[in-house]
């Protein structure tokens, strides 16, 4: 059953404080029903998974594993292709380490990438001698697919890029790049931190081999949760990042036999209540309707973009306005981005993000010291957008 905006707002106690929360690209508040799912685990069956034969251990294992199926529905995959992680960063590190790249292998990334999708590959460049190619061809903050195709050669193992720029909010051409990588028999990884839960995402349509996603952003789930989609044909080729208890069939003094994926990536005791909460969050956004979330975020984002008409305000990505959704980045001439974000908070109790957003190479490439980012989710209201515009206009006029 679809949920209305009013219903969702009543299920997020955090909003009762009167805050206008426009920092959803960093993390989102968690609905009460997701919290209750985690409390239910603690109150009724707080046991470890996969190890016990008593009924509470079985119930915990079933609840933990059922989240894979719920997540799979969100991205159009099979549950066997869902690897639990604690965030997008861990998923991308798992991938970089698990691919077992060798000296001379080439990785193609982009200047728009979050640090979490650059540093793991930089480390392989330093430690193993891989070649890391950074694409800078991104007019209007959108990567040019032709540049991807031109950069691919016989040594290229994988192309990796964001589905939405976390610094500028522009949607990236992942479908076109997916076709290009398929045609060239190259692996394709997507950082979906700013897309899954905000819009319909189908890994089969994108034709990606890997997709890293957090639980605490678009999915409205708890922090410390996330997942890595790995195409079924490739999952046995990825080495686990961690080894230890819970992932073995048997152990000798010098050898061991590991269990099958995706459970082989769950070494040690994982964040059981968090993953159960993540499954509930996946159900929650599906109940709202991903198409409905996307339409609403675009409508709210379009209203925010009207700040471009205010004095002294510069909005990034207007040249690609049709590719902007619920993330809008801007600066106010004469003020540092942190100053603007602080004033919005002090005057209007409006929460935004400021700085380089863990995307320093992108900021340097475009010669931007940092910017202010306003990001929405389904529960935000048009009245909040009006208040945001009024407060920013007030700040802007103080500069003239």
C-alpha positions as CSV (number, residue, x, y, z in Angstrom):
1,X,0.0,0.0,0.0
2,X,1.5,3.4,-1.1
3,X,2.3,5.8,1.7
4,X,1.4,9.5,1.5
5,X,3.9,12.3,2.5
6,X,1.9,13.0,5.6
7,X,2.0,9.3,6.7
8,X,5.8,9.2,6.2
9,X,6.3,12.4,8.1
10,X,4.4,11.1,11.1
11,X,6.6,8.0,11.1
12,X,9.8,10.1,11.4
13,X,10.0,11.5,15.0
14,X,13.1,13.5,14.2
15,X,11.1,15.9,12.1
16,X,9.0,16.9,15.2
17,X,11.7,19.3,16.3
18,X,10.7,21.7,13.4
19,X,13.9,21.2,11.5
20,X,13.8,21.6,7.7
21,X,16.1,18.7,6.9
22,X,17.8,19.1,3.5
23,X,20.9,17.0,4.1
24,X,19.5,13.7,2.8
25,X,22.5,13.1,0.5
26,X,24.6,12.7,3.7
27,X,22.1,10.6,5.7
28,X,18.4,10.3,6.1
29,X,16.2,10.1,9.2
30,X,14.9,6.6,9.9
31,X,11.1,5.8,10.0
32,X,9.7,4.4,13.2
33,X,8.7,1.1,11.6
34,X,12.4,0.5,10.7
35,X,13.5,1.2,14.2
36,X,10.8,-1.1,15.5
37,X,12.0,-3.9,13.4
38,X,15.4,-3.6,15.0
39,X,13.9,-3.3,18.5
40,X,11.8,-6.5,17.8
41,X,15.1,-8.3,17.2
42,X,16.6,-7.1,20.5
43,X,13.4,-7.7,22.4
44,X,12.2,-11.1,21.0
45,X,15.0,-13.1,19.4
46,X,18.4,-11.4,20.1
47,X,20.5,-14.4,19.1
48,X,23.5,-14.9,16.7
49,X,22.9,-16.1,13.2
50,X,23.9,-19.3,11.4
51,X,25.4,-21.1,14.4
52,X,22.6,-22.2,16.7
53,X,19.9,-24.9,16.4
54,X,17.6,-23.3,19.0
55,X,14.5,-21.5,17.7
56,X,15.7,-17.9,18.5
57,X,18.9,-18.5,16.5
58,X,16.9,-19.9,13.6
59,X,14.5,-16.9,13.7
60,X,17.4,-14.5,13.7
61,X,19.0,-16.2,10.8
62,X,15.8,-16.2,8.8
63,X,15.2,-12.5,9.4
64,X,18.8,-11.7,8.5
65,X,18.7,-13.7,5.3
66,X,15.3,-12.4,4.3
67,X,16.7,-8.9,3.9
68,X,18.6,-10.1,0.8
69,X,15.3,-10.8,-0.9
70,X,13.8,-7.4,0.0
71,X,16.9,-5.6,-1.2
72,X,17.0,-7.6,-4.4
73,X,13.4,-6.3,-5.2
74,X,14.6,-2.7,-5.0
75,X,17.4,-3.2,-7.6
76,X,16.0,-6.0,-9.8
77,X,18.5,-8.6,-8.8
78,X,18.5,-12.1,-7.3
79,X,19.0,-12.4,-3.6
80,X,22.1,-14.6,-4.2
81,X,23.7,-11.4,-5.7
82,X,23.4,-9.3,-2.6
83,X,26.4,-9.0,-0.3
84,X,25.9,-7.2,3.0
85,X,28.3,-4.4,3.9
86,X,28.4,-1.6,6.5
87,X,28.2,1.1,3.8
88,X,29.1,2.0,0.2
89,X,32.7,2.5,1.2
90,X,33.1,-1.0,2.4
91,X,31.4,-2.3,-0.7
92,X,33.8,-0.5,-3.0
93,X,36.9,-1.6,-0.9
94,X,35.6,-5.2,-1.0
95,X,35.4,-5.0,-4.7
96,X,38.8,-3.3,-5.3
97,X,40.5,-5.9,-3.0
98,X,38.5,-8.9,-4.1
99,X,39.0,-8.5,-7.9
100,X,42.7,-9.5,-7.5
101,X,43.9,-7.0,-10.1
102,X,47.5,-7.3,-11.2
103,X,50.3,-5.0,-12.3
104,X,49.4,-3.4,-15.7
105,X,45.7,-3.9,-15.3
106,X,43.8,-0.7,-16.0
107,X,40.9,0.8,-14.0
108,X,38.9,3.7,-15.4
109,X,37.3,6.1,-12.9
110,X,36.0,9.7,-13.1
111,X,36.9,13.1,-11.7
112,X,33.3,13.2,-10.3
113,X,33.9,10.2,-8.1
114,X,33.5,10.3,-4.3
115,X,36.7,9.6,-2.4
116,X,35.4,6.2,-1.5
117,X,35.5,5.3,-5.2
118,X,39.0,6.7,-5.8
119,X,41.1,5.9,-2.8
120,X,40.7,2.1,-2.9
121,X,41.9,2.1,-6.6
122,X,44.7,4.6,-5.7
123,X,45.9,2.1,-3.1
124,X,46.0,-0.6,-5.7
125,X,47.9,1.8,-8.0
126,X,50.5,2.2,-5.3
127,X,50.7,-1.3,-4.0
128,X,50.2,-3.4,-7.1
129,X,51.1,-1.1,-10.0
130,X,47.7,-1.0,-11.7
131,X,47.0,2.0,-14.0
132,X,44.3,4.3,-12.7
133,X,42.8,6.4,-15.5
134,X,40.7,9.4,-14.3
135,X,38.3,10.7,-16.9
136,X,37.8,14.5,-16.8
137,X,35.5,15.0,-19.7
138,X,32.3,16.0,-18.0
139,X,30.6,19.1,-19.5
140,X,27.9,20.5,-17.3
141,X,29.0,18.0,-14.6
142,X,28.0,14.9,-16.6
143,X,30.6,12.3,-17.7
144,X,30.8,12.0,-21.5
145,X,30.2,8.3,-22.5
146,X,32.4,8.8,-25.6
147,X,35.3,9.5,-23.3
148,X,34.7,6.2,-21.5
149,X,34.7,4.3,-24.8
150,X,37.9,6.1,-26.0
151,X,39.7,5.3,-22.7
152,X,39.0,1.5,-22.9
153,X,41.9,-0.6,-24.3
154,X,43.0,-4.2,-24.1
155,X,44.4,-3.7,-20.6
156,X,41.1,-2.3,-19.1
157,X,39.6,-4.5,-16.5
158,X,36.9,-2.3,-15.0
159,X,35.1,1.0,-15.4
160,X,33.7,2.6,-12.2
161,X,31.6,5.7,-11.8
162,X,28.7,7.2,-9.7
163,X,25.1,7.0,-10.8
164,X,24.5,10.5,-9.4
165,X,27.2,13.0,-8.5
166,X,27.1,13.5,-4.8
167,X,28.8,17.0,-5.2
168,X,26.6,18.4,-8.0
169,X,23.5,16.2,-8.1
170,X,23.8,15.4,-11.8
171,X,22.6,12.0,-13.0
172,X,25.3,10.2,-14.9
173,X,24.9,8.1,-18.1
174,X,25.3,4.7,-16.5
175,X,23.0,3.0,-19.0
176,X,25.1,4.2,-21.9
177,X,28.3,3.3,-20.1
178,X,26.9,-0.1,-19.3
179,X,26.3,-0.8,-23.0
180,X,29.8,0.3,-23.8
181,X,31.4,-1.9,-21.2
182,X,29.4,-4.9,-22.3
183,X,30.4,-4.4,-25.9
184,X,34.0,-4.2,-24.9
185,X,33.9,-7.1,-22.4
186,X,35.0,-4.9,-19.5
187,X,33.6,-5.0,-16.0
188,X,31.4,-2.1,-14.8
189,X,30.9,-0.9,-11.3
190,X,28.4,1.7,-10.1
191,X,28.5,3.8,-6.9
192,X,24.8,4.1,-6.3
193,X,24.9,6.0,-3.0
194,X,22.7,8.8,-4.4
195,X,20.3,6.8,-6.5
196,X,19.0,3.6,-4.9
197,X,15.9,4.5,-2.9
198,X,15.6,7.8,-4.6
199,X,14.5,6.4,-8.0
200,X,13.9,3.1,-9.8
201,X,17.2,1.3,-10.3
202,X,17.5,-1.9,-12.3
203,X,20.9,-3.6,-12.4
204,X,19.9,-5.6,-15.5
205,X,18.9,-2.4,-17.4
206,X,22.1,-0.7,-16.4
207,X,24.1,-3.8,-17.3
208,X,26.4,-3.3,-14.4
209,X,28.4,-6.1,-12.8
210,X,28.7,-4.5,-9.4
211,X,26.7,-1.8,-7.5
212,X,27.6,-0.4,-4.1
213,X,24.8,1.1,-2.0
214,X,24.4,2.4,1.6
215,X,21.4,1.7,3.8
216,X,21.3,5.1,5.4
217,X,20.6,7.4,2.4
218,X,17.9,6.8,-0.2
219,X,16.7,3.6,1.5
220,X,15.9,5.4,4.8
221,X,17.7,2.6,6.6
222,X,20.0,2.6,9.6
223,X,23.6,3.8,9.5
224,X,26.3,1.1,9.4
225,X,24.4,-0.9,6.8
226,X,24.7,-1.3,3.0
227,X,25.2,-3.9,0.3
228,X,27.2,-4.7,-2.8
229,X,25.4,-6.2,-5.8
230,X,27.7,-8.7,-7.5
231,X,26.4,-10.3,-10.8
232,X,25.9,-14.0,-10.1
233,X,28.4,-15.2,-12.7
234,X,31.1,-13.2,-11.0
235,X,30.4,-13.6,-7.3
236,X,32.6,-16.7,-6.8
237,X,35.6,-14.8,-8.4
238,X,35.5,-12.1,-5.7
239,X,37.6,-12.8,-2.6
240,X,36.1,-12.0,0.8
241,X,37.6,-8.9,2.4
242,X,37.4,-10.6,5.8
243,X,38.0,-14.2,6.8
244,X,37.1,-15.9,10.1
245,X,34.2,-17.5,12.0
246,X,30.9,-18.2,10.3
247,X,32.1,-18.6,6.7
248,X,33.8,-22.0,6.8
249,X,32.7,-25.6,6.2
250,X,35.8,-26.9,7.9
251,X,39.2,-25.8,9.2
252,X,42.5,-27.7,9.5
253,X,45.7,-26.2,10.9
254,X,46.9,-24.9,7.6
255,X,43.8,-25.0,5.3
256,X,40.1,-24.2,5.4
257,X,37.1,-24.8,3.1
258,X,34.9,-21.7,2.8
259,X,31.1,-21.7,2.4
260,X,29.4,-20.4,-0.7
261,X,28.6,-16.8,-1.5
262,X,26.9,-14.5,-0.6
263,X,27.2,-15.8,3.0
264,X,31.0,-16.2,2.6
265,X,31.2,-12.4,2.9
266,X,29.6,-12.4,6.4
267,X,32.7,-13.3,8.5
268,X,32.3,-12.8,12.3
269,X,29.1,-11.5,13.9
270,X,27.6,-8.9,11.5
271,X,25.3,-6.0,12.3
272,X,22.3,-8.3,12.7
273,X,19.7,-5.7,13.8
274,X,21.0,-3.2,11.3
275,X,20.6,-5.6,8.4
276,X,17.1,-6.6,9.6
277,X,16.3,-2.9,9.7
278,X,17.7,-2.4,6.2
279,X,15.4,-5.1,4.9
280,X,12.4,-3.3,6.5
281,X,13.6,-0.1,5.0
282,X,13.7,-1.7,1.5
283,X,10.1,-2.7,2.0
284,X,9.3,0.8,3.2
285,X,10.5,2.6,0.0
286,X,8.8,-0.1,-2.1
287,X,5.6,0.6,-0.2
288,X,5.9,4.3,-1.0
289,X,6.7,3.5,-4.7
290,X,10.1,4.3,-6.2
291,X,8.6,6.1,-9.2
292,X,6.5,8.2,-6.8
293,X,9.6,9.1,-4.8
294,X,11.5,10.1,-8.0
295,X,8.6,12.3,-9.2
296,X,8.3,14.0,-5.9
297,X,12.0,14.6,-5.5
298,X,12.2,16.1,-9.0
299,X,9.3,18.4,-8.2
300,X,10.9,19.6,-5.0
301,X,14.3,19.9,-6.6
302,X,12.8,22.0,-9.5
303,X,11.5,24.4,-6.9
304,X,14.9,24.7,-5.2
305,X,16.5,25.5,-8.5
306,X,14.6,28.7,-8.5
307,X,17.3,30.0,-6.2
308,X,19.2,30.7,-9.5
309,X,17.0,33.8,-9.8
310,X,18.2,35.2,-6.5
311,X,21.0,37.8,-6.3
312,X,24.5,36.6,-5.8
313,X,23.5,32.9,-6.1
314,X,25.3,30.5,-8.5
315,X,23.8,27.1,-9.0
316,X,25.9,24.3,-10.5
317,X,24.6,22.0,-13.2
318,X,21.8,24.2,-14.6
319,X,23.2,23.4,-18.1
320,X,22.1,19.8,-17.4
321,X,18.9,20.7,-15.6
322,X,17.0,17.8,-17.0
323,X,19.6,15.5,-15.3
324,X,19.1,17.1,-11.9
325,X,16.8,15.5,-9.3
326,X,16.7,16.0,-5.6
327,X,20.2,17.3,-5.1
328,X,21.0,20.9,-5.8
329,X,24.5,22.5,-5.2
330,X,25.1,26.2,-5.1
331,X,27.3,29.0,-3.8
332,X,26.5,32.5,-2.6
333,X,29.0,35.0,-3.9
334,X,30.9,36.7,-1.2
335,X,30.4,34.0,1.4
336,X,32.2,30.7,2.1
337,X,30.0,27.6,1.7
338,X,30.3,26.8,5.4
339,X,29.1,30.3,6.3
340,X,26.0,30.0,4.1
341,X,25.2,26.6,5.6
342,X,25.6,28.0,9.1
343,X,23.4,31.0,8.4
344,X,20.6,28.7,7.0
345,X,20.8,26.7,10.2
346,X,20.8,29.7,12.5
347,X,18.1,31.7,10.8
348,X,15.7,29.1,9.5
349,X,16.7,25.8,11.3
350,X,17.5,24.5,7.8
351,X,20.0,21.7,7.6
352,X,22.2,21.6,4.5
353,X,25.7,20.3,3.7
354,X,28.7,22.4,2.8
355,X,32.3,21.9,1.7
356,X,33.8,19.6,-0.9
357,X,31.5,16.6,-0.1
358,X,34.4,14.1,-0.2
359,X,34.9,15.0,-3.8
360,X,38.1,17.2,-3.8
361,X,39.3,16.2,-7.2
362,X,36.0,17.3,-8.7
363,X,36.1,20.6,-6.9
364,X,39.6,21.3,-8.0
365,X,38.8,20.3,-11.6
366,X,36.0,22.9,-11.7
367,X,38.0,25.4,-9.6
368,X,35.4,25.4,-6.8
369,X,36.5,25.7,-3.2
370,X,33.4,24.0,-2.0
371,X,29.7,24.5,-2.3
372,X,26.4,24.2,-0.4
373,X,24.3,21.1,-1.1
374,X,20.5,21.0,-0.5
375,X,19.1,17.5,-0.9
376,X,15.6,16.2,-0.4
377,X,13.7,13.0,0.0
378,X,10.1,12.0,-0.4
379,X,9.0,13.3,3.0
380,X,10.1,16.9,2.4
381,X,7.3,19.4,1.6
382,X,6.8,22.3,-0.8
383,X,6.3,24.6,2.2
384,X,9.8,23.7,3.4
385,X,11.2,24.6,-0.1
386,X,9.4,28.0,0.1
387,X,10.9,28.6,3.5
388,X,14.4,27.7,2.2
389,X,14.1,30.1,-0.7
390,X,12.9,32.9,1.6
391,X,15.8,32.5,4.1
392,X,18.4,32.2,1.3
393,X,16.9,35.3,-0.3
394,X,17.2,37.1,3.0
395,X,20.9,36.1,3.3
396,X,21.5,37.1,-0.3
397,X,20.0,40.6,0.1
398,X,22.3,41.2,3.1
399,X,25.2,41.0,0.7
400,X,23.9,43.7,-1.8
